[in-house]
Amino acid sequence: MSIVDRLREHVEDNQRGMLYDLVFALVWVAFVDALFRFVFPPSYPEWAFYLFMLAGIPAYFGFFWSLKMAKAQQQE
């Protein structure tokens, strides 16, 4: 099995999840960018911007974990 076949199979198996990941990342980056452009003063420290971007990692897992929990409760 070639690498292209493996990649194609992986994308076919995880298509929906990969789309959700991409949408979350785009929304998070747009949110942080808008926050630092329009809400915070222009003299913000650069490390704060990167800290907010990095906060997207726990936000991602927290969002999808809570979504999973809500779906489980709804099925009960």
GROMACS elastic network, one bead per residue, 0.5 to 0.9 nm:
[ bonds ]
;  ai    aj funct       b0    kb
    1     4     6  0.82454   500
    1     5     6  0.62268   500
    1     6     6  0.68157   500
    2     5     6  0.52489   500
    2     6     6  0.63514   500
    2     7     6  0.86869   500
    3     7     6  0.60679   500
    3     8     6  0.85015   500
    4     7     6  0.50710   500
    4     8     6  0.60735   500
    4     9     6  0.85387   500
    5     8     6  0.50581   500
    5     9     6  0.60712   500
    5    10     6  0.85019   500
    6     9     6  0.51074   500
    6    10     6  0.60654   500
    6    11     6  0.86199   500
    7    10     6  0.50635   500
    7    11     6  0.61824   500
    7    12     6  0.85645   500
    8    11     6  0.52251   500
    8    12     6  0.61455   500
    8    13     6  0.86354   500
    9    12     6  0.50861   500
    9    13     6  0.61323   500
    9    14     6  0.85999   500
   10    13     6  0.51835   500
   10    14     6  0.61175   500
   10    15     6  0.80700   500
   11    14     6  0.51840   500
   11    15     6  0.52156   500
   11    16     6  0.89090   500
   11    18     6  0.78142   500
   12    15     6  0.53349   500
   12    16     6  0.87165   500
   13    16     6  0.83293   500
   13    17     6  0.89818   500
   14    17     6  0.54019   500
   14    18     6  0.59966   500
   14    19     6  0.85732   500
   15    18     6  0.52960   500
   15    19     6  0.62792   500
   15    20     6  0.88292   500
   16    19     6  0.51254   500
   16    20     6  0.63470   500
   16    21     6  0.87245   500
   17    20     6  0.50803   500
   17    21     6  0.61897   500
   17    22     6  0.86418   500
   18    21     6  0.50197   500
   18    22     6  0.61848   500
   18    23     6  0.86380   500
   19    22     6  0.51168   500
   19    23     6  0.61680   500
   19    24     6  0.85768   500
   20    23     6  0.51534   500
   20    24     6  0.60864   500
   20    25     6  0.85563   500
   21    24     6  0.52219   500
   21    25     6  0.61781   500
   21    26     6  0.86669   500
   21    60     6  0.83682   500
   22    25     6  0.51496   500
   22    26     6  0.61767   500
   22    27     6  0.86128   500
   23    26     6  0.51697   500
   23    27     6  0.61121   500
   23    28     6  0.84927   500
   24    27     6  0.52055   500
   24    28     6  0.60081   500
   24    29     6  0.85736   500
   24    60     6  0.72758   500
   25    28     6  0.51399   500
   25    29     6  0.61265   500
   25    30     6  0.84964   500
   25    56     6  0.78427   500
   25    60     6  0.82426   500
   26    29     6  0.53043   500
   26    30     6  0.60837   500
   26    31     6  0.84993   500
   27    30     6  0.51156   500
   27    31     6  0.59845   500
   27    32     6  0.86254   500
   28    31     6  0.50612   500
   28    32     6  0.61974   500
   28    33     6  0.84756   500
   28    53     6  0.78154   500
   28    56     6  0.65712   500
   28    59     6  0.89443   500
   28    60     6  0.88628   500
   29    32     6  0.52424   500
   29    33     6  0.59859   500
   29    34     6  0.84974   500
   29    53     6  0.69066   500
   29    56     6  0.82594   500
   30    33     6  0.50768   500
   30    34     6  0.60345   500
   30    35     6  0.84464   500
   31    34     6  0.52032   500
   31    35     6  0.60445   500
   31    36     6  0.86937   500
   32    36     6  0.62283   500
   32    37     6  0.85179   500
   32    49     6  0.76171   500
   32    52     6  0.67183   500
   32    53     6  0.67814   500
   33    36     6  0.53295   500
   33    37     6  0.60747   500
   33    38     6  0.85507   500
   33    49     6  0.83263   500
   33    53     6  0.89644   500
   34    37     6  0.50254   500
   34    38     6  0.58123   500
   34    39     6  0.74802   500
   35    38     6  0.56213   500
   35    39     6  0.51106   500
   35    40     6  0.65125   500
   36    39     6  0.58696   500
   36    40     6  0.51956   500
   36    41     6  0.76206   500
   36    42     6  0.78361   500
   36    44     6  0.80510   500
   36    49     6  0.71569   500
   37    40     6  0.67472   500
   37    41     6  0.80350   500
   37    42     6  0.75123   500
   38    41     6  0.78241   500
   38    42     6  0.87863   500
   40    43     6  0.81837   500
   40    44     6  0.68613   500
   41    44     6  0.60013   500
   42    45     6  0.88682   500
   43    46     6  0.88325   500
   44    47     6  0.85600   500
   44    48     6  0.71471   500
   44    49     6  0.80137   500
   45    48     6  0.55623   500
   45    49     6  0.72382   500
   46    49     6  0.53588   500
   46    50     6  0.67062   500
   46    51     6  0.87526   500
   47    50     6  0.51347   500
   47    51     6  0.60195   500
   47    52     6  0.86534   500
   48    52     6  0.62315   500
   48    53     6  0.86354   500
   49    52     6  0.52467   500
   49    53     6  0.63572   500
   49    54     6  0.86944   500
   50    54     6  0.60540   500
   50    55     6  0.84909   500
   51    55     6  0.61140   500
   51    56     6  0.89139   500
   52    56     6  0.68711   500
   53    56     6  0.54903   500
   53    57     6  0.80701   500
   54    57     6  0.59550   500
   54    58     6  0.81454   500
   55    58     6  0.58256   500
   55    59     6  0.62371   500
   55    60     6  0.86465   500
   56    60     6  0.58383   500
   56    61     6  0.86453   500
   57    60     6  0.51956   500
   57    61     6  0.65545   500
   57    62     6  0.86013   500
   58    61     6  0.51932   500
   58    62     6  0.58534   500
   58    63     6  0.83576   500
   59    62     6  0.50282   500
   59    63     6  0.58939   500
   59    64     6  0.85526   500
   60    63     6  0.52585   500
   60    64     6  0.63123   500
   60    65     6  0.84525   500
   61    64     6  0.53468   500
   61    65     6  0.58519   500
   61    66     6  0.84533   500
   62    65     6  0.50857   500
   62    66     6  0.60508   500
   62    67     6  0.84561   500
   63    66     6  0.53031   500
   63    67     6  0.61372   500
   63    68     6  0.86453   500
   64    68     6  0.60537   500
   64    69     6  0.85432   500
   65    68     6  0.50864   500
   65    69     6  0.62349   500
   65    70     6  0.86562   500
   66    70     6  0.60787   500
   66    71     6  0.85813   500
   67    70     6  0.51075   500
   67    71     6  0.62375   500
   67    72     6  0.86417   500
   68    71     6  0.51971   500
   68    72     6  0.62341   500
   68    73     6  0.87288   500
   69    72     6  0.50568   500
   69    73     6  0.62153   500
   69    74     6  0.85680   500
   70    73     6  0.51312   500
   70    74     6  0.60993   500
   70    75     6  0.87064   500
   71    74     6  0.50222   500
   71    75     6  0.63036   500
   71    76     6  0.89055   500
   72    75     6  0.52703   500
   72    76     6  0.66253   500
   73    76     6  0.52974   500
